[in-house]
Amino acid sequence: MVNALDQVPPDFLRALGTLRKARCRKELHLAEIPAPARLAPFAVALGAEVMAQGAGAPAPPLHGPAAMALAAAGTGEDSDTELATGRFILLHDPEGSAVWDGEFRIVTYIRAELEPDMGNDEMLGTVAWTWLVEALENHNAPYRAAGGTATRVLSESFGTLSERPGTIDIELRASWTPATPDVTAHLEAWSDMVCTFAGLPPLPDGVTPLPQRRRN
């Protein structure tokens, strides 16, 4: 962490200012979290989660996993069912990086639970990656050198926990280099990605929703 503003490169200060301008979806609970110290000389990290809303909070009609989670959680105001979670990390190295192909790098992580019977869907990873690319394009967020992995995580319970249903989680880990220090559109695109993983409407035209997940 940086202790004095005069030690922070102007480009990184500018990037921090553009993050504050981002208009993220209201369903997304966004907060600053400790940034990794070894990935770059300068970094900032944001954590996010999308929760199922109780009856006390008006919300638009939901589809897919969000609707299922809300139904399973009941209508109490204290509902705390998590639909999706994620991290957004902005790295900066004033010396530049050949691996990044630039001085900035955005690293992201998104996780959401799916229907167990969707775990063998061969298109699941492709859908997750396509959504990332389309979100950046829809928000006109210029980037290069994008890469990532989509992982399906199977959880099974045994013994005294055998009554718990199995779950399948989709995890997307990705990174890309923003074309400029202005990363407002990048955070807004990522915000939409997390909400889409959670199954919240509306979906932009041409975007394929992820398969539904079950909540018990």
Summary of the structure (lengths in Angstrom):
residues: 216
radius of gyration: 18.3
end to end distance: 41.0
largest distance: 57.4
contacts: 654
relative contact order: 0.22
helix: 27%
strand: 32%
